């Protein structure tokens, strides 16, 4: 058993010569997604829970918007090696949003059932951890457009503080085709949810899903396999929206993170911390 402590991806790290190398590619920071490579590992666990390892030795990590805990990664080769590291802090924006329909900011008692339904339906779609590696196709932006709301922003709607933003908003004309960001399987295509409107969730394997909300039309159904670039729906403003846009979200093992870091994945392959 060996223990190591990493301060951050950009600071001090240790190499012990008799330990087989592994790498973490990406930024170890709140809201970020990181790919690990451990060619010789037979098992990986994060905070004492086993996570999937591909046959090529890849594994996935994501850090929530408010993650503050020291992370413990155990890489098993012919022995268990424990690494501890802290997650860097990110400074989040404050977003003032005006003109939201009042009912979507302060829902009435009769809306609570619809909100509860949405919570259940979305949560269920994000809990799958399938062992396929569709995420190896890489990720593209589902539409081109102006980023009208960043991930993690503290939102104030009609002057009322609300939950932080769990995805990225991309403004585009109503009816703009939305592409599947990567290969995967549609695990949710649900109409008319209170906040998300018409929403599609695609599962990419290893507990990684992408979420597409406020669609005008949905062009896929639950259970359908999609390839990167397939049209899954069109931009709309269903649910809680003040104008036509795509809310694009990402989740790994139920941790929401910034989907931008999926698109940056290839670039991040070059930013690897070798351990
Ligand atoms: Zn949004």
Boltz pocket constraint, residues with backbone or C-beta under 6 A from the ligand:
constraints:
  - pocket:
      binder: B
      contacts: [[A, 149], [A, 165], [A, 166], [A, 167], [A, 168], [A, 169], [A, 246], [A, 247], [A, 248]]
      max_distance: 6.0
